Amino acid sequence: MKIFLTGASGLVGSAFAEAAHRRGHHVVGLVGRSELPVPGLAEKIPHDLLKAGALAPLILSHFPDVIVNCAAIAEPAACDADQARSEALNAALPKLLAQLAHHLSARLVHISSEQVFDGTAAPYFTDSRPNPVNLYGRQKLESERVVAAAAREFAVTVRAPLLTGNSPSGRRSLHERLFADWAAGKPARLYTDEIRQPCTAGNLAEVLVELCERRDLLGVFHWAGVEPLTRHELGRRIREHFKLSEKSAPIAAITRADTPAVSPARPANLTLDLQPLVGVLKTQPESFEAQLDQFVVPPPFREWYHQQ
């Protein structure tokens, strides 16, 4: 199949390109300002996704069988800091891609987020009532609605969790950000009462590739890892995995009550129920131990790491 991929240089997009290539697909990938290589891409096209008028002709010229949307501003704070840009990428872009998918009769695979839920009634099922508490969650919920409205018979949306893994830049994922704090001499401030259900970008990518091939699966689904864990537990286990000391890799345990100004926009428990998707795909969710085995020391911090 020919797959048109947005966000190809990101954490999920780069993992998807490799996974799709392994399964014999031709992937045309859009990248932003990144000059990093993206293994798995048959064609790499620099493009500013904010230039929506230029995107439609580009996609139409390739006439893909599938459009996969891995582009987003996924940090709630970044969405708050630039609402117009995040709205364009998180809501307007999916709407345009859905319209193009409908026009081409192409499959659309779109990524949403567990943050469409408020964190007060876990576990969340695919038919649980969304109630986002931050702008990012509201934008992702809107993306689900516009995708369904424009391409219901072609589209599948996956609500994804906190993602782990090794990013092209070495600075994007959970353990890489912890390394950034530790290398800067700062303690990682991690919540003991905020629960997430992480999975690797690679594991999610395998799911997305399967969904490209499974046109019988339509609508909204959930995907995550096996274990719900607090952010504090995630940090502690990452530190232990890399055999770092408490002195070189400090962790400050905090609660949502310690940060009242930001806590209302931080859902407490976003555990997801993975049925029915987990029962119909070959790809299986990973334990956090299996995820840890895939992590490498991020390249920007290797010198610091070897000095510890």
Contacts in CASP RR format, 6 or more apart in sequence:
PFRMAT RR
TARGET T0000
AUTHOR 0000-0000-0000
METHOD contacts of the structure
MODEL  1
MKIFLTGASGLVGSAFAEAAHRRGHHVVGLVGRSELPVPGLAEKIPHDLL
KAGALAPLILSHFPDVIVNCAAIAEPAACDADQARSEALNAALPKLLAQL
AHHLSARLVHISSEQVFDGTAAPYFTDSRPNPVNLYGRQKLESERVVAAA
AREFAVTVRAPLLTGNSPSGRRSLHERLFADWAAGKPARLYTDEIRQPCT
AGNLAEVLVELCERRDLLGVFHWAGVEPLTRHELGRRIREHFKLSEKSAP
IAAITRADTPAVSPARPANLTLDLQPLVGVLKTQPESFEAQLDQFVVPPP
FREWYHQQ
1 25 0 8 1.000
1 26 0 8 1.000
1 64 0 8 1.000
1 65 0 8 1.000
1 66 0 8 1.000
1 212 0 8 1.000
1 213 0 8 1.000
2 25 0 8 1.000
2 26 0 8 1.000
2 28 0 8 1.000
2 62 0 8 1.000
2 63 0 8 1.000
2 64 0 8 1.000
2 65 0 8 1.000
2 66 0 8 1.000
3 20 0 8 1.000
3 25 0 8 1.000
3 26 0 8 1.000
3 27 0 8 1.000
3 28 0 8 1.000
3 64 0 8 1.000
3 65 0 8 1.000
3 66 0 8 1.000
3 67 0 8 1.000
3 68 0 8 1.000
3 212 0 8 1.000
4 28 0 8 1.000
4 29 0 8 1.000
4 30 0 8 1.000
4 59 0 8 1.000
4 62 0 8 1.000
4 64 0 8 1.000
4 66 0 8 1.000
4 67 0 8 1.000
4 68 0 8 1.000
5 13 0 8 1.000
5 16 0 8 1.000
5 17 0 8 1.000
5 20 0 8 1.000
5 27 0 8 1.000
5 28 0 8 1.000
5 29 0 8 1.000
5 30 0 8 1.000
5 41 0 8 1.000
5 68 0 8 1.000
5 70 0 8 1.000
6 29 0 8 1.000
6 30 0 8 1.000
6 49 0 8 1.000
6 67 0 8 1.000
6 68 0 8 1.000
6 69 0 8 1.000
6 70 0 8 1.000
6 71 0 8 1.000
6 93 0 8 1.000
6 97 0 8 1.000
7 13 0 8 1.000
7 29 0 8 1.000
7 30 0 8 1.000
7 31 0 8 1.000
7 32 0 8 1.000
7 49 0 8 1.000
7 69 0 8 1.000
7 70 0 8 1.000
7 71 0 8 1.000
8 14 0 8 1.000
8 16 0 8 1.000
8 17 0 8 1.000
8 27 0 8 1.000
8 29 0 8 1.000
8 30 0 8 1.000
8 31 0 8 1.000
8 38 0 8 1.000
8 41 0 8 1.000
8 44 0 8 1.000
8 70 0 8 1.000
9 31 0 8 1.000
9 32 0 8 1.000
9 34 0 8 1.000
9 36 0 8 1.000
9 38 0 8 1.000
9 168 0 8 1.000
10 34 0 8 1.000
10 70 0 8 1.000
10 167 0 8 1.000
10 168 0 8 1.000
10 172 0 8 1.000
11 163 0 8 1.000
11 165 0 8 1.000
11 167 0 8 1.000
11 168 0 8 1.000
11 172 0 8 1.000
11 173 0 8 1.000
11 201 0 8 1.000
12 70 0 8 1.000
12 111 0 8 1.000
12 160 0 8 1.000
12 163 0 8 1.000
12 201 0 8 1.000
12 202 0 8 1.000
12 204 0 8 1.000
12 205 0 8 1.000
12 208 0 8 1.000
13 38 0 8 1.000
13 68 0 8 1.000
13 70 0 8 1.000
13 201 0 8 1.000
13 205 0 8 1.000
14 38 0 8 1.000
14 39 0 8 1.000
14 167 0 8 1.000
14 168 0 8 1.000
14 201 0 8 1.000
15 200 0 8 1.000
15 201 0 8 1.000
15 202 0 8 1.000
15 204 0 8 1.000
15 205 0 8 1.000
16 27 0 8 1.000
16 68 0 8 1.000
16 70 0 8 1.000
16 202 0 8 1.000
16 205 0 8 1.000
16 208 0 8 1.000
16 209 0 8 1.000
17 27 0 8 1.000
17 29 0 8 1.000
17 38 0 8 1.000
17 39 0 8 1.000
17 40 0 8 1.000
17 41 0 8 1.000
18 39 0 8 1.000
18 40 0 8 1.000
18 205 0 8 1.000
19 202 0 8 1.000
19 205 0 8 1.000
19 206 0 8 1.000
19 208 0 8 1.000
19 209 0 8 1.000
20 27 0 8 1.000
20 40 0 8 1.000
20 205 0 8 1.000
20 209 0 8 1.000
20 212 0 8 1.000
21 27 0 8 1.000
21 39 0 8 1.000
21 40 0 8 1.000
21 41 0 8 1.000
21 42 0 8 1.000
23 209 0 8 1.000
23 213 0 8 1.000
25 209 0 8 1.000
25 212 0 8 1.000
26 42 0 8 1.000
27 40 0 8 1.000
27 41 0 8 1.000
27 42 0 8 1.000
27 43 0 8 1.000
28 41 0 8 1.000
28 42 0 8 1.000
28 43 0 8 1.000
28 45 0 8 1.000
28 62 0 8 1.000
28 64 0 8 1.000
29 38 0 8 1.000
29 41 0 8 1.000
29 43 0 8 1.000
29 44 0 8 1.000
29 45 0 8 1.000
30 45 0 8 1.000
30 46 0 8 1.000
30 47 0 8 1.000
30 49 0 8 1.000
30 71 0 8 1.000
31 38 0 8 1.000
31 44 0 8 1.000
31 45 0 8 1.000
31 46 0 8 1.000
31 47 0 8 1.000
32 46 0 8 1.000
32 47 0 8 1.000
32 48 0 8 1.000
32 49 0 8 1.000
33 46 0 8 1.000
34 168 0 8 1.000
34 169 0 8 1.000
36 168 0 8 1.000
36 169 0 8 1.000
37 168 0 8 1.000
38 44 0 8 1.000
38 168 0 8 1.000
45 58 0 8 1.000
47 54 0 8 1.000
47 55 0 8 1.000
47 58 0 8 1.000
48 54 0 8 1.000
49 55 0 8 1.000
49 71 0 8 1.000
49 88 0 8 1.000
49 89 0 8 1.000
49 93 0 8 1.000
50 85 0 8 1.000
50 88 0 8 1.000
50 89 0 8 1.000
52 88 0 8 1.000
52 92 0 8 1.000
52 93 0 8 1.000
52 96 0 8 1.000
55 96 0 8 1.000
56 96 0 8 1.000
56 100 0 8 1.000
59 67 0 8 1.000
59 97 0 8 1.000
59 100 0 8 1.000
59 104 0 8 1.000
60 100 0 8 1.000
60 103 0 8 1.000
60 104 0 8 1.000
63 104 0 8 1.000
64 104 0 8 1.000
64 106 0 8 1.000
65 106 0 8 1.000
65 107 0 8 1.000
66 106 0 8 1.000
66 107 0 8 1.000
66 108 0 8 1.000
66 109 0 8 1.000
66 212 0 8 1.000
67 97 0 8 1.000
67 100 0 8 1.000
67 101 0 8 1.000
67 106 0 8 1.000
67 107 0 8 1.000
67 108 0 8 1.000
67 109 0 8 1.000
68 108 0 8 1.000
68 109 0 8 1.000
68 208 0 8 1.000
68 212 0 8 1.000
69 93 0 8 1.000
69 94 0 8 1.000
69 97 0 8 1.000
69 108 0 8 1.000
69 109 0 8 1.000
69 110 0 8 1.000
69 111 0 8 1.000
70 111 0 8 1.000
70 208 0 8 1.000
71 89 0 8 1.000
71 93 0 8 1.000
72 89 0 8 1.000
72 90 0 8 1.000
72 111 0 8 1.000
72 140 0 8 1.000
73 79 0 8 1.000
73 82 0 8 1.000
73 85 0 8 1.000
73 86 0 8 1.000
73 89 0 8 1.000
73 90 0 8 1.000
73 136 0 8 1.000
74 113 0 8 1.000
74 136 0 8 1.000
75 136 0 8 1.000
76 115 0 8 1.000
76 134 0 8 1.000
76 135 0 8 1.000
76 136 0 8 1.000
76 137 0 8 1.000
76 265 0 8 1.000
76 266 0 8 1.000
78 86 0 8 1.000
79 86 0 8 1.000
79 90 0 8 1.000
79 134 0 8 1.000
79 135 0 8 1.000
79 136 0 8 1.000
79 139 0 8 1.000
80 134 0 8 1.000
80 135 0 8 1.000
83 135 0 8 1.000
86 135 0 8 1.000
86 136 0 8 1.000
86 139 0 8 1.000
87 139 0 8 1.000
90 136 0 8 1.000
90 139 0 8 1.000
90 140 0 8 1.000
90 142 0 8 1.000
90 143 0 8 1.000
91 139 0 8 1.000
91 142 0 8 1.000
91 143 0 8 1.000
91 146 0 8 1.000
94 110 0 8 1.000
94 143 0 8 1.000
94 146 0 8 1.000
94 147 0 8 1.000
95 143 0 8 1.000
95 146 0 8 1.000
95 147 0 8 1.000
95 150 0 8 1.000
97 108 0 8 1.000
97 110 0 8 1.000
97 147 0 8 1.000
98 108 0 8 1.000
98 110 0 8 1.000
98 146 0 8 1.000
98 147 0 8 1.000
98 149 0 8 1.000
98 150 0 8 1.000
98 151 0 8 1.000
98 154 0 8 1.000
98 155 0 8 1.000
99 150 0 8 1.000
99 151 0 8 1.000
100 106 0 8 1.000
101 107 0 8 1.000
101 108 0 8 1.000
101 150 0 8 1.000
101 151 0 8 1.000
101 154 0 8 1.000
101 155 0 8 1.000
102 150 0 8 1.000
102 151 0 8 1.000
102 153 0 8 1.000
102 154 0 8 1.000
105 154 0 8 1.000
106 154 0 8 1.000
107 154 0 8 1.000
107 155 0 8 1.000
107 156 0 8 1.000
107 212 0 8 1.000
107 215 0 8 1.000
108 147 0 8 1.000
108 151 0 8 1.000
108 154 0 8 1.000
108 155 0 8 1.000
108 156 0 8 1.000
109 155 0 8 1.000
109 156 0 8 1.000
109 158 0 8 1.000
109 208 0 8 1.000
109 211 0 8 1.000
109 212 0 8 1.000
110 143 0 8 1.000
110 144 0 8 1.000
110 147 0 8 1.000
110 155 0 8 1.000
110 156 0 8 1.000
110 157 0 8 1.000
110 158 0 8 1.000
111 157 0 8 1.000
111 158 0 8 1.000
111 160 0 8 1.000
111 204 0 8 1.000
111 208 0 8 1.000
112 140 0 8 1.000
112 141 0 8 1.000
112 143 0 8 1.000
112 144 0 8 1.000
112 157 0 8 1.000
112 158 0 8 1.000
112 159 0 8 1.000
112 160 0 8 1.000
112 220 0 8 1.000
113 136 0 8 1.000
113 137 0 8 1.000
113 140 0 8 1.000
113 159 0 8 1.000
113 160 0 8 1.000
114 124 0 8 1.000
114 159 0 8 1.000
114 160 0 8 1.000
114 161 0 8 1.000
114 162 0 8 1.000
114 196 0 8 1.000
114 197 0 8 1.000
114 222 0 8 1.000
114 224 0 8 1.000
114 267 0 8 1.000
114 270 0 8 1.000
114 272 0 8 1.000
115 132 0 8 1.000
115 134 0 8 1.000
115 136 0 8 1.000
115 137 0 8 1.000
115 140 0 8 1.000
115 267 0 8 1.000
115 270 0 8 1.000
116 130 0 8 1.000
116 131 0 8 1.000
116 132 0 8 1.000
116 137 0 8 1.000
116 140 0 8 1.000
116 141 0 8 1.000
116 144 0 8 1.000
116 159 0 8 1.000
117 124 0 8 1.000
117 128 0 8 1.000
117 130 0 8 1.000
117 131 0 8 1.000
117 132 0 8 1.000
117 267 0 8 1.000
117 270 0 8 1.000
118 131 0 8 1.000
118 132 0 8 1.000
118 133 0 8 1.000
118 267 0 8 1.000
119 133 0 8 1.000
119 267 0 8 1.000
119 268 0 8 1.000
119 269 0 8 1.000
119 270 0 8 1.000
120 267 0 8 1.000
120 268 0 8 1.000
120 269 0 8 1.000
121 128 0 8 1.000
122 195 0 8 1.000
122 228 0 8 1.000
122 269 0 8 1.000
122 270 0 8 1.000
122 271 0 8 1.000
122 272 0 8 1.000
123 271 0 8 1.000
123 272 0 8 1.000
123 273 0 8 1.000
124 222 0 8 1.000
124 270 0 8 1.000
124 271 0 8 1.000
124 272 0 8 1.000
124 273 0 8 1.000
125 222 0 8 1.000
125 273 0 8 1.000
125 275 0 8 1.000
126 159 0 8 1.000
126 220 0 8 1.000
126 221 0 8 1.000
126 222 0 8 1.000
126 273 0 8 1.000
126 275 0 8 1.000
126 276 0 8 1.000
130 141 0 8 1.000
132 138 0 8 1.000
132 140 0 8 1.000
132 141 0 8 1.000
133 264 0 8 1.000
133 265 0 8 1.000
133 266 0 8 1.000
133 267 0 8 1.000
134 265 0 8 1.000
134 266 0 8 1.000
143 157 0 8 1.000
144 157 0 8 1.000
144 220 0 8 1.000
147 155 0 8 1.000
147 157 0 8 1.000
148 155 0 8 1.000
148 157 0 8 1.000
148 219 0 8 1.000
148 220 0 8 1.000
152 218 0 8 1.000
152 219 0 8 1.000
153 218 0 8 1.000
154 215 0 8 1.000
154 218 0 8 1.000
155 218 0 8 1.000
155 219 0 8 1.000
156 211 0 8 1.000
156 217 0 8 1.000
156 218 0 8 1.000
156 219 0 8 1.000
156 220 0 8 1.000
156 221 0 8 1.000
157 219 0 8 1.000
157 220 0 8 1.000
157 221 0 8 1.000
158 204 0 8 1.000
158 207 0 8 1.000
158 208 0 8 1.000
158 211 0 8 1.000
158 220 0 8 1.000
158 221 0 8 1.000
158 222 0 8 1.000
158 223 0 8 1.000
158 277 0 8 1.000
159 220 0 8 1.000
159 221 0 8 1.000
159 222 0 8 1.000
159 223 0 8 1.000
159 272 0 8 1.000
160 199 0 8 1.000
160 204 0 8 1.000
160 223 0 8 1.000
160 224 0 8 1.000
161 196 0 8 1.000
161 197 0 8 1.000
161 198 0 8 1.000
161 199 0 8 1.000
161 223 0 8 1.000
161 224 0 8 1.000
161 225 0 8 1.000
161 270 0 8 1.000
161 272 0 8 1.000
162 174 0 8 1.000
162 196 0 8 1.000
162 197 0 8 1.000
162 198 0 8 1.000
163 173 0 8 1.000
163 174 0 8 1.000
163 198 0 8 1.000
163 199 0 8 1.000
163 200 0 8 1.000
163 201 0 8 1.000
163 204 0 8 1.000
164 173 0 8 1.000
164 174 0 8 1.000
164 175 0 8 1.000
164 198 0 8 1.000
164 199 0 8 1.000
164 200 0 8 1.000
164 201 0 8 1.000
164 291 0 8 1.000
164 295 0 8 1.000
165 173 0 8 1.000
165 174 0 8 1.000
165 175 0 8 1.000
165 176 0 8 1.000
165 200 0 8 1.000
165 201 0 8 1.000
165 202 0 8 1.000
165 291 0 8 1.000
165 294 0 8 1.000
165 295 0 8 1.000
166 173 0 8 1.000
166 176 0 8 1.000
166 294 0 8 1.000
166 295 0 8 1.000
166 296 0 8 1.000
166 298 0 8 1.000
167 173 0 8 1.000
167 176 0 8 1.000
167 201 0 8 1.000
169 300 0 8 1.000
170 176 0 8 1.000
170 298 0 8 1.000
170 299 0 8 1.000
170 300 0 8 1.000
171 177 0 8 1.000
171 180 0 8 1.000
171 298 0 8 1.000
171 300 0 8 1.000
173 201 0 8 1.000
174 198 0 8 1.000
174 234 0 8 1.000
174 235 0 8 1.000
174 238 0 8 1.000
175 235 0 8 1.000
175 238 0 8 1.000
175 295 0 8 1.000
175 298 0 8 1.000
176 298 0 8 1.000
176 301 0 8 1.000
178 188 0 8 1.000
178 235 0 8 1.000
178 238 0 8 1.000
178 239 0 8 1.000
178 249 0 8 1.000
179 297 0 8 1.000
179 298 0 8 1.000
179 300 0 8 1.000
179 301 0 8 1.000
179 304 0 8 1.000
179 305 0 8 1.000
180 298 0 8 1.000
180 300 0 8 1.000
180 301 0 8 1.000
181 187 0 8 1.000
181 188 0 8 1.000
182 188 0 8 1.000
182 244 0 8 1.000
182 248 0 8 1.000
182 249 0 8 1.000
182 250 0 8 1.000
182 301 0 8 1.000
182 304 0 8 1.000
183 300 0 8 1.000
183 301 0 8 1.000
183 304 0 8 1.000
183 305 0 8 1.000
185 250 0 8 1.000
187 250 0 8 1.000
187 251 0 8 1.000
187 252 0 8 1.000
188 235 0 8 1.000
188 249 0 8 1.000
188 250 0 8 1.000
188 251 0 8 1.000
188 252 0 8 1.000
189 252 0 8 1.000
189 254 0 8 1.000
190 230 0 8 1.000
190 231 0 8 1.000
190 232 0 8 1.000
190 234 0 8 1.000
190 235 0 8 1.000
190 251 0 8 1.000
190 252 0 8 1.000
190 253 0 8 1.000
190 254 0 8 1.000
191 230 0 8 1.000
191 231 0 8 1.000
191 232 0 8 1.000
191 254 0 8 1.000
191 255 0 8 1.000
191 256 0 8 1.000
191 266 0 8 1.000
192 230 0 8 1.000
192 231 0 8 1.000
192 232 0 8 1.000
192 253 0 8 1.000
192 254 0 8 1.000
192 255 0 8 1.000
193 230 0 8 1.000
193 255 0 8 1.000
193 256 0 8 1.000
193 268 0 8 1.000
194 230 0 8 1.000
194 231 0 8 1.000
194 256 0 8 1.000
194 266 0 8 1.000
194 267 0 8 1.000
194 268 0 8 1.000
194 269 0 8 1.000
195 228 0 8 1.000
195 229 0 8 1.000
195 230 0 8 1.000
195 268 0 8 1.000
195 269 0 8 1.000
195 270 0 8 1.000
195 271 0 8 1.000
196 228 0 8 1.000
196 229 0 8 1.000
196 230 0 8 1.000
196 231 0 8 1.000
196 234 0 8 1.000
196 270 0 8 1.000
197 224 0 8 1.000
197 225 0 8 1.000
197 227 0 8 1.000
197 228 0 8 1.000
197 229 0 8 1.000
197 270 0 8 1.000
197 271 0 8 1.000
197 272 0 8 1.000
198 224 0 8 1.000
198 225 0 8 1.000
198 229 0 8 1.000
198 234 0 8 1.000
198 288 0 8 1.000
198 291 0 8 1.000
199 223 0 8 1.000
199 224 0 8 1.000
199 225 0 8 1.000
199 285 0 8 1.000
199 286 0 8 1.000
199 291 0 8 1.000
200 286 0 8 1.000
200 291 0 8 1.000
200 294 0 8 1.000
203 225 0 8 1.000
203 283 0 8 1.000
203 285 0 8 1.000
203 286 0 8 1.000
203 291 0 8 1.000
204 223 0 8 1.000
206 283 0 8 1.000
207 223 0 8 1.000
207 277 0 8 1.000
207 281 0 8 1.000
207 283 0 8 1.000
210 281 0 8 1.000
210 282 0 8 1.000
210 283 0 8 1.000
211 217 0 8 1.000
211 281 0 8 1.000
214 280 0 8 1.000
214 281 0 8 1.000
217 277 0 8 1.000
217 280 0 8 1.000
221 276 0 8 1.000
221 277 0 8 1.000
222 272 0 8 1.000
222 273 0 8 1.000
222 274 0 8 1.000
222 277 0 8 1.000
223 272 0 8 1.000
223 274 0 8 1.000
223 277 0 8 1.000
223 285 0 8 1.000
224 271 0 8 1.000
224 272 0 8 1.000
224 274 0 8 1.000
224 285 0 8 1.000
225 274 0 8 1.000
225 285 0 8 1.000
225 286 0 8 1.000
225 287 0 8 1.000
225 288 0 8 1.000
225 291 0 8 1.000
226 285 0 8 1.000
226 286 0 8 1.000
226 287 0 8 1.000
226 288 0 8 1.000
227 287 0 8 1.000
227 288 0 8 1.000
228 269 0 8 1.000
228 271 0 8 1.000
229 237 0 8 1.000
229 288 0 8 1.000
232 251 0 8 1.000
232 253 0 8 1.000
234 288 0 8 1.000
235 251 0 8 1.000
236 251 0 8 1.000
237 288 0 8 1.000
237 292 0 8 1.000
238 292 0 8 1.000
238 295 0 8 1.000
239 246 0 8 1.000
239 249 0 8 1.000
239 251 0 8 1.000
241 292 0 8 1.000
241 295 0 8 1.000
242 249 0 8 1.000
242 295 0 8 1.000
242 297 0 8 1.000
242 305 0 8 1.000
244 305 0 8 1.000
244 308 0 8 1.000
245 308 0 8 1.000
248 308 0 8 1.000
249 308 0 8 1.000
256 263 0 8 1.000
256 266 0 8 1.000
256 268 0 8 1.000
257 263 0 8 1.000
259 266 0 8 1.000
274 285 0 8 1.000
278 284 0 8 1.000
278 285 0 8 1.000
297 305 0 8 1.000
END
